[in-house]
Amino acid sequence: MPFGEQPAYLRVADDLRQQIANGTLPPHSRLPSQASIRTRYGVSDTVALEARKVLMAEGLVEGRSGSGTYVRERPEPRRICRSGYRTLGESSPFRQEQTDERVRGTWEAHSERAEAGEAIARRLHIEPGDPVMCTRYAFRSGGEIAMLSTSYEPLRLTARTPVMLPEEGPLAGRGVVERMAAIDLVVDNVAEDVLARPALAAEARLLGAVPGHSVLVIARTFRAGSLPVETADVVIPADRYRVGYHLPVR
């Protein structure tokens, strides 16, 4: 195939996507049937089916059992703010993930002892199988779950200290920076990698999304100097939120 030439199913998907974007196919309207697509574009059933699959994978349409395929509502993405500024005394888990002071939210959390897998061990500079405290969060904003987060802290640093459980004890819910300061670990830098991937079924259920639709994942690690003290994966539905950064310039 010559460079720049699209397969037939992508050309069909492009045209249908444009109709969705310009309102010709508004939210909740039914997508043309497979037979209609075949006739209109002069393509095979296979091409028509693949074009519909593309739109479903992009989250533009959804199938309804026994009814057909419909255009999904596409709300304007809300902004989740990230910041390079971290201060003591103001870093609750929700504020840690959403730095826009105009946004208020709540969170639910559950902690349990676990063993570090290979990927988490690399991020924390520990050995696979080493004990960690795993805490799973669900962050709510405006009544809906906006973000999920799973964090890991090496128990070699926090075991038998007042901050071993992030959501219990004298500094419950105060966030990584303040909690680590209480055990003489000064968190002075944080690294974040942002990637996109399909939502897992369990994530989609909690986020009110469709399994397989895209989520943004922020892989974040707090460090005291070169020592990682916490790492987390923050999961955000890509069709409802965008991530913005506010960083200091030196």
Residue pairs with C-beta under 8 A, 6 or more apart in sequence:
1 7
6 14
8 41
8 43
8 47
9 43
9 46
9 47
9 48
9 50
9 51
9 54
10 51
10 54
11 41
12 37
12 41
12 43
12 47
12 48
12 51
13 50
13 51
13 54
13 55
15 41
16 25
16 31
16 32
16 37
16 51
16 55
17 55
17 58
17 60
19 25
20 55
20 60
20 61
20 71
25 31
25 71
26 71
27 71
27 72
27 73
27 74
28 70
28 71
28 73
29 70
29 71
30 68
30 69
30 70
30 71
31 52
31 55
31 61
31 68
31 69
31 70
31 71
32 40
33 68
34 45
34 48
34 49
34 52
35 48
37 43
37 48
37 51
37 52
38 44
38 45
38 47
38 48
41 47
41 48
43 51
52 61
52 69
55 61
56 62
56 63
56 69
57 212
57 213
59 72
59 210
59 213
59 214
59 238
59 239
60 71
60 72
60 74
61 69
61 70
61 71
61 72
62 69
62 70
62 72
62 210
63 69
63 70
64 70
74 239
75 240
77 239
77 240
77 241
77 242
78 146
78 240
78 241
78 242
79 100
79 241
79 242
79 243
79 244
80 97
80 98
80 100
80 146
80 147
80 236
80 241
80 242
80 243
80 244
81 98
81 99
81 100
81 103
81 244
81 245
81 246
82 99
82 192
82 218
82 243
82 244
82 245
82 246
83 99
83 245
83 246
83 247
84 190
84 245
84 246
84 247
84 248
85 99
85 246
85 248
86 177
86 187
86 190
87 177
88 177
88 178
88 181
89 174
89 178
91 174
91 175
91 176
91 177
91 178
92 173
92 174
92 175
93 107
93 109
93 137
93 139
93 149
93 166
93 173
93 175
94 105
94 106
94 107
94 139
95 175
96 175
96 176
97 139
97 147
97 149
97 234
98 105
98 139
98 141
98 146
98 147
99 246
103 141
104 141
105 139
105 140
105 141
105 146
106 139
106 140
107 137
107 138
107 139
107 140
108 137
108 138
108 140
109 135
109 136
109 137
109 138
109 166
109 167
110 135
110 136
111 133
111 134
111 135
111 136
111 165
111 166
111 167
111 168
112 133
112 134
113 131
113 132
113 133
113 134
113 155
114 131
114 132
114 133
114 134
114 152
115 128
115 129
115 130
115 131
115 132
116 124
116 126
116 127
116 128
116 129
116 130
116 131
116 132
116 152
116 154
117 128
118 128
120 132
120 152
120 231
121 127
121 128
121 129
121 130
123 152
123 219
123 221
123 228
123 231
124 130
124 132
124 152
124 154
124 221
124 228
124 231
125 227
125 228
126 132
126 154
126 156
130 154
130 155
130 156
131 154
131 155
131 156
131 159
132 152
132 153
132 154
132 155
133 152
133 153
133 155
133 158
133 164
133 165
133 166
134 150
134 151
134 152
135 150
135 151
135 152
135 153
135 166
135 167
136 148
136 149
136 150
137 147
137 148
137 149
137 150
137 151
138 145
138 147
138 148
138 206
139 145
139 146
139 147
139 148
139 149
140 146
144 208
145 206
145 207
145 208
146 236
146 240
146 241
147 234
147 235
147 236
148 203
148 206
148 207
148 234
148 235
149 232
149 233
149 234
149 235
150 232
150 233
151 166
151 230
151 231
151 232
152 230
152 231
152 232
153 166
153 229
153 230
154 228
154 229
155 164
157 183
157 185
157 229
158 164
158 183
161 182
161 183
162 169
162 170
162 171
162 182
162 183
163 169
163 171
163 179
163 180
163 182
163 183
165 172
166 172
166 173
166 179
167 173
170 182
171 178
171 179
171 182
176 187
176 222
176 229
176 230
177 187
177 222
180 186
180 187
180 222
180 224
180 229
180 230
181 187
185 224
185 227
185 229
186 224
186 225
187 222
187 223
187 224
187 229
188 223
188 224
188 225
189 222
189 223
189 225
190 220
190 221
190 222
190 223
191 220
191 221
191 223
192 218
192 219
192 220
192 221
193 218
193 219
194 216
194 217
194 218
194 219
194 243
195 216
195 217
195 219
196 214
196 215
196 216
196 217
196 238
197 214
197 215
197 217
198 211
198 212
198 213
198 214
198 215
199 207
199 209
199 210
199 211
199 212
199 213
199 214
199 215
199 235
199 237
200 211
201 211
203 209
203 215
203 235
204 210
204 211
204 212
204 213
207 215
207 235
207 237
208 237
209 215
209 237
209 239
213 237
213 238
213 239
214 238
214 239
215 235
215 236
215 237
215 238
216 235
216 236
216 237
216 238
216 241
216 243
217 233
217 234
217 235
217 236
218 233
218 234
218 236
218 243
219 231
219 232
219 233
220 231
220 232
220 233
220 234
221 228
221 230
221 231
221 232
222 228
222 229
222 230
222 231
223 229
236 243
